[in-house]
Amino acid sequence: ERVVVMLRGSILCQGSPAQVFSAGEELARSGLEIPKVTELIRRLREGGVAIRPDIFRAEDACRELLPLLNGREPRIFHRGEG
């Protein structure tokens, strides 16, 4: 899969969905939104939950989050570790 994001007739960014949506802040500055699930994952990571940053589909988020919700201790990391 490949995503191309255009703004005012110019390519803003392009790549796999994971690459494009991981540039959430850049997209937001341009007035575009990232998927809600990607925003949730970003906020969880900022809070210290060790979860992959390249999640942009609800199915992927469920696979990553269900073990945490089913009683497993969340893996906590410090900024810059993951």
C-alpha positions as CSV (number, residue, x, y, z in Angstrom):
1,E,0.0,0.0,0.0
2,R,1.1,3.5,-0.7
3,V,-0.4,6.8,0.5
4,V,0.3,10.2,-1.1
5,V,-0.9,13.3,0.8
6,M,-1.2,16.5,-1.3
7,L,-1.7,20.0,-0.1
8,R,-2.5,22.9,-2.5
9,G,-1.3,20.8,-5.4
10,S,2.0,19.7,-4.0
11,I,3.0,16.4,-2.4
12,L,3.2,16.9,1.4
13,C,4.4,13.4,2.1
14,Q,4.2,9.9,0.7
15,G,5.0,6.4,1.7
16,S,3.4,3.4,3.4
17,P,0.4,4.2,5.6
18,A,2.6,3.6,8.6
19,Q,5.2,6.1,7.4
20,V,2.6,8.8,6.5
21,F,0.5,8.5,9.6
22,S,3.5,8.5,11.8
23,A,4.1,12.1,10.6
24,G,0.9,13.1,12.5
25,E,2.2,16.4,13.8
26,E,3.3,17.5,10.3
27,L,-0.1,16.5,8.9
28,A,-1.9,18.3,11.7
29,R,0.1,21.5,11.1
30,S,-1.2,21.3,7.5
31,G,-4.8,21.0,8.7
32,L,-5.1,17.3,8.1
33,E,-6.1,14.7,10.7
34,I,-4.5,11.3,11.4
35,P,-6.8,8.4,12.1
36,K,-8.4,8.5,15.6
37,V,-6.8,5.2,16.5
38,T,-3.4,6.5,15.5
39,E,-3.9,9.5,17.8
40,L,-4.9,7.2,20.6
41,I,-1.8,5.1,20.2
42,R,0.3,8.3,20.1
43,R,-1.2,9.5,23.4
44,L,-0.7,6.1,25.0
45,R,3.0,6.1,24.0
46,E,3.4,9.6,25.4
47,G,1.9,8.2,28.6
48,G,4.6,5.5,28.7
49,V,2.7,2.5,27.3
50,A,5.1,0.4,25.1
51,I,3.1,-0.1,22.0
52,R,4.1,0.0,18.3
53,P,3.9,3.6,16.9
54,D,2.8,2.4,13.4
55,I,-0.8,1.5,14.2
56,F,-3.5,3.2,12.0
57,R,-6.2,0.5,11.9
58,A,-8.6,-0.5,14.7
59,E,-7.8,-4.2,14.1
60,D,-4.1,-3.6,14.7
61,A,-4.9,-1.5,17.8
62,C,-7.1,-4.3,19.2
63,R,-4.4,-6.9,18.7
64,E,-1.9,-4.7,20.6
65,L,-4.2,-3.5,23.3
66,L,-6.2,-6.6,24.2
67,P,-3.2,-8.3,26.1
68,L,-2.9,-5.2,28.2
69,L,-6.6,-5.1,28.9
70,N,-6.7,-8.8,29.8
71,G,-4.6,-8.4,32.8
72,R,-1.0,-8.4,31.5
73,E,1.1,-5.7,33.0
74,P,1.7,-2.9,30.5
75,R,5.2,-2.4,29.4
76,I,6.3,1.1,30.4
77,F,9.2,2.8,28.6
78,H,10.7,6.2,28.9
79,R,10.7,8.7,26.1
80,G,13.3,7.8,23.4
81,E,13.3,4.1,24.2
82,G,10.8,2.8,21.7
